[in-house]
Amino acid sequence: MIALTLSDIANIVEGSQSGGEIQIQEVTTDTRAIQSGALFIALVGERFDAHDFCQQAADKGAAALIVERQLDIDIPQVIVADSKVALGLLGAEVHRRCGTKTLAITGSCGKTTVKEMVASILSGLGQVLYTAGNFNNDIGVPLTLLRSTPQDDFSVIELGANHIGEIAYTTALVKPDIAMVNNVAEAHLEGFGSLDGVKTAKGEIYQGLTANGTALINLDSQGESIWSEVLQDKNLITFSKQNTNADFYGSDIAMSSEGYPLFTLHTPIGNVELQLSLLGEHNVANAVAASALAIQCGATLEQIKIGLQSLSKVKRRVDVEKLTEHITLIDDSYNASVPAMKAAVDLLAQFKQGQRWLILGNMAELGHESLALHKEVGQHAAPFAFEHVLTYGEDAKIISDLCGGMHFQSHDSMLEYIERNLTQLNQTSHTLLVKGALSAGMYTIANALKETYT
């Protein structure tokens, strides 16, 4: 973060300053992560009020506070009407002053993978600021922007949302030079209401572009007429997994014996043969999207090849680990949507040897469409006749029912079943794929397996 005086911060966040002048180089909203001299912003939510922890923040070394009411604490304070709005204003201004070329990415699934791919490619061109973990909401995005420095050559910012208006807010803070919706699908339907609601919400990312800003559009999955008005004055670049009408697309897709995709990437600056370091054919689409973004920033085909091949694994996102000689775990437990569930099924189907375990938890926030969408996943999985299909969560039961599998009421009972069968069949190769919404807690299954067998 760039250094700012407290009076400068007060002006930025439209607050009133109480106490002496100091310089700030660190901002936090988490008392567990306070560094000496930091500015602590007291956020207020439905179930918490961080004003209750401001004294604790001061005791841990916070040098100043942003608060919604002045507190009887002997450190400088900036009093604002809304501390979350203040966080957004501060993050946006810090990022603006750094003048970094900025890319913004959203989508129903794959956006984190695309973000990591782009960051890996662009690291070959310069210094890259990019979203850490899941800091992609109305609090995480400003915190990411606050990490901006003048030394950054590129910023790759992921924008997530579970309701209409959230991306409109965060993209107004980010003000990207280039924006992309990776895809649209039935996700967070409780907040969006329908697939058209998802399209409306995701398309908000293009509102942050200036006239003639660059908008990347997925020909396979996009907003159609819903986006037409916001896109009419933008520079449009298209991409697709395989549609040759797109500016960027893939062809000659094949899979290695270990499940890694190989394909030819077609771009306006030439073609290149790529092999990805991430499992699953669905990552071809993500790689095409990432390449399209990176080339807008000046990346060469060789830099794309190097960046994609050197990409580090993303924790709990198709994270493959050989637990023993006979047991391979594919930990994809971070989150789940219908397309991502189907992609996981297709990935597991590529493993032809031994026992294949499809271990799924509920998908979340699908509203009244939830059961039908879980059924859709079950119908997709059934023809593969996996040796084991295990489910957890009320609506996920229909998947195991359709696949002749087993449903469990608890993680413990599911884990007991898995471990018992792995012990009985310990000389047989096993591939276990674990996936579900974050709220389904399927990471507890993956973590337990790692602890037991490694």
N, C-alpha and C positions, 0 to 999 in steps of 0.2 A: 504493500500500500504506500502511496505517496504521503508525505508528512503534511499535516494541516494544523493550523491553530484552532483552538476551541471556538474563537469568535468567527472564524471562517466557516467552521462546521455549523454554528448557530445560524449563520446567514443561509447556508445551503438548505438546511432542514426547516427553515422558517420558524425558528424557536427563539426563546429569550434566554440569555445567559445569566447564570448566577455563579459568582465566585471568580477566582483569578484566571489569568490567561496562561494556558499551557499548550504544548505541542503534542499532537496525537499521531502515532504511527501504527497503531493496532486497534482494531474494533472487534468486539465479540458480543454475542447474545447468550453465551453459555458460561456460567460461573465455573464450570469444571475446566475451562480452557483459558482462563484469564492469565495474561502475562503482565508483569509489572509495567505500569504506565499506560495500560489499555483504556479505551473508552468502552464502557458497558452500556448496551442499549436494553432497556427494560421493556420487553414485549409483553403484550397482554393477549391471552387467548381465551377460548371458551372454558378451559379447565385449569388455567394457571394465570398468575399475575407475577411477573418477574420483579415487580417493585418490592415484593416480599423478600427478595434475595439481594437487594442492592447493598445492604450493609455487609453481607457476606462477600460480595464482589469487591467492595472497598477494602475489607480486611485482607483479601487475597492479592491486593495490589492495584486494583483499578484506580486510575487517576481522575476519572470524570464519568459522569452519567448522562444519558439521554433518558428523560422520564416524562410522564404525562402529568405529574404533579410534583411540586418541590418537596423533597424529603429532608428530614432532620439528620443529614449525614454531612460530615465536614469535608467534602470534596466538591469541586466545581460541578455544576449541573447545567444542562440545556433542557428547558421545559418546552414540550411540544404538544400539539393537540392529539397526535396519533403516532406512537413510537414505531409502528410497522411502516407507516408512510415515510417517516423520517429515515428509517433504514434504507428504503428504496431510493429516496432522493439522494442520500449520501453515496450509496453504491453507484448510482447512475452518474453522478458528477465526478467521482474519482475516476471512473472508467472513461468518461468523456475527456478529461484533462490528459489522459495518457495517449489518446489519439490512435489506438490500436485498430488494425483491420479486424473486423468482427464478423464471425459466422454464427448464425443461430439455427438450431435444429430442434424440431419436434416430430411427433409421430405416435401412432398407437402402439407400435412395437419396433424394436431395433434401434431406437434413437441413441441409447447409450452405447451400443456397439459401433454405430456410425461415428459418434463423437470420439470414441477411443481410436477408431481407424484414422479419422481425419487428423487428430492430434499426433498420432504416430507418424503419419506422412509429413505433416508440416514441421515436425521437429527436425527434419532434414533440411529445412529452409531457414529456420530461425527459432527464437524463443516463443513458446506457446503457453498461454494461459488457457486452461480448460476446466470444465466443471468436474469437481471431485465427487465420487460416489453418486448419491441421489440428490444433490443440492440443486434441484431443478424447479422448485416451486417459488411462491412469492416471498419466501424468506431466504431460501437457498440461493436464488439467483442474485439478489443484492449482495449477499455475503461473498459470492464468487466474484462479482464485479469489484468489490472492495480489495481483492487480492491483486488488482491491476497495478502494473508498474510501467514507467516509460520504456523500459527495456523489452517489453513484450512486443513481438512482431505480429503475432496473431492471437486472437481470442476465439475459442470454440465453446459456445455456450449452449447447453441443453435446456430446453424449456418443456416442462411437464405441466399437466393440468388435470383436474377432475371435475371442473365445472366451466361453463361458458363465462368468458371475461377474464380468466386467470392469465392466459397467454397474451391477451391484449394489454394487460397491465405489465407483465414482465418484458414483453418485446418493446414497449415504450421506454423502459429503463435501459435495455440493451442497445437499442437503435442499431441493428445490424446492417452491415454493408451487403451481406448475402444471407438469404434465408431459405430453409428447406422444410417441407413436410415429408418425412420419410414414407409414410403410408397412413391410411385411415382404416379403422376396423372397429368392431364392436368391443369397446373397452370403456370402463367408467360410465356405463349407461345410466346408472342412478343419478349422476350429476349432469349428463348431457341429454338424457331423455330418449335419444334415438341415434341412428347412424348419421342422419342429417345434422343432428346436434354436434356429433363428433367432428364432422366436416367443417361446420361453422366455427367451432372452437379452435381446431388446428389451423384453419385458414387465417386466424387472427395474427399469426406470426408475420404475415406479409404486410400487415398494417404498419409495422415498424420500419419498413423500407421507404426510403425517399423515392420520388419519381425517378425512373430509370435505374432503380436498384435492381439487384439480380435475384430472381426468384427461381428456385429449382423445383420442378414438378415431376412427380412420379406418374408416368403414363399408365401404370398398372393399378394405381390406387390413389385417387385424388378427389378433389371436391367438385369437379365438373362446374356446372353453372353457378353453384354457391360461391365460388371464388372469382367469378368473371369480373365483377366490378373492382375488387381490390387489386386484381392483376393487370388491369387494362393499361396502366402506364408503367409497367415493370418490364425489365429485360428478362425474358423467359428462356430457361434452359431446361430441357427434358431429359429424363433418364428412365431406364426400365431394366428389368432383369434380362429380357431377351427380345423385346420389341425393336425391330430394326428401324422403325420410324423415329426413335428417340435419338437425341444427340449423343447420349452415352448408353451403351448396352453391352450385355455379355453374349457369348456364343460358345459352342463346342464345350458345353459344361460336362465334366466328368468327375468322378469321385475316386480318390485313392483308396487303397485297401483298408486304410485306417479311418476313412470317412472324411478326409479333407478335400475341399473342392479345388478343381483345376478348371480354368476357363480362359477364354480370350476376351479381353476388355477392348471395346471399340470406342474411340473418342475422336473429337474433331482434330486433335493433334497427332493422331496415329493409333495404332493398336499394339497391345502387349499381352503376352501370355503370363498368367498369374497362378500361383498356388497359394491358398490361404492357410494361415496358421490356426484358424478357428474351424471347428467341426460344423458340418451341416450345409446342405445345398442352399438353404435360405440365406446364408451369409454371402452368397454371390450377389444378391440384390443389395445387401448392405454395403458390400465392397464397391459396387458400381456407384451407389449414392455417394460414398465417401470420396471416391476418385473424382466424381463430378465437382464436388465442393472444392477439393484440393487444387484441381486444375484452374479454378477461378482465382486462386491465390498464387498462381505461377508455378505449381508443381510440375515436374517433368514425369514422363512415363517411368523412368528409372527410379525416381524418388518415390513414386507410387508403389512400385514393385518392392523396393527395400522397406518402405514403411509398413506395408501390409504383411510382409514376411516376418518382420521383427516385432509385430504387435504382441504385447504381453497379454496373458489371460486376464479376463475380467472376473473378479470373484463372484461365484454363484451364478454365472451366466455361461452355460455350456462349458463348464470347468471340468476337464477330463483328468482323472487321477487313477493310476494303477495302484489299487490298494494292496493286492497280493498277486502272486503269479496267476491266479485264476479269477480274480475279481476286479472289474473295471467300473468305476463310478463316474457318471456324468451328472455333475451337480448343476442343475439349471433352476435352482429353487428361489431365485430372487423375486420373480414375478411371473404372471401368466395372463395371456389374452388368447382368444380363439386362434388367430393365425400362428401365434407362438406355440400353442399346444399342438397344433397340427404339424408344425415344423419339427417339434420334438419327437412326435410319433414317427415322422418320415426319417429322422436321424436314426432312431433306434432300429428301424426296419433295415438300415444298411448293414447292421451287424448280423451276419448270417450264422455264426457259429455259437454253440452253447445255448445257455438259458438267457432269455431277454426279459428284463423286468421293467415294466412301465408303471411307475409309482407316482401317482398324481394327487394333488390336493385341489380344493375348490378354486375356481376363478372368482374374483371379487367384483363388486360394484356393477353387476350386470342387470340389476332391477328385475322387472317382471319377465325379461327374456332369459334369465339365468338358466333355468332348467332346459329350455330348448337349445341354448348354445352349448351346454354341457353334453346334451344328446348329440349335437352335431360333431363334437370331438369324439364321442364314443363310436359313432357311425364311421368316422374316418379311421379310427384305430382298429375296429373289429376285423377287417379283412386280413390284417397282418398276422393274426393268430399268435400273438405273443404268448410265451410260456407262462408269464405271470403278469397280471394287471391288478394293481392294488390301488384303492382310492381312500381318501379321507375327506370329510366335509359333506354336508347334506346333499347338495346338488351333484357332486362328483360321483355319487353312488350309481347314477345311471350309466356312467362310463364303464365301470366294472361289470354291471349287469349286462350291458350289450356285448362285452368282450369275454364273458364267462369267467370273470375274475372274482376278487374278494374285496369287500368293503369293511372298513375298520372305524370304530367309534373313538379311538384314541391313537396317538402316536406310539405309545408304549406297546399296545397290542400289535400294531403294525410292525414295529421294530422287532418284537419277539418272534413274529412269524417269519420275517426276513432272515433273522439270524439262525433260527432253527433249520430253515431250508438250506441256507448256505452251508451250514455244518453238515447236513446229511448228504449234500451234493458237492463236497469240498474238492473233488477231483475234476469237476466239470467247470468249464469257463462260464462266467456270469458277467453280463453287462447290465448295470442298474442305472436307469435314468430317473432322476427325482425332479419334479417340477410342480409348481403351484403358486397361487397368489402369496404375496408376502404375509398376508393375514392368516393364511392356512398353516404357516409355520413349518413348511416341509424342510426347511434348512435344519431343523432339529433331527430329522431322519438322516440327512446327509452328514451332518456333524457327528452323529452317533456312529455311523458306519466308518467314518474316518478314524475316530478314536478307537474303535474296536479292532480294526483290521490293519492299521498302520503303526 
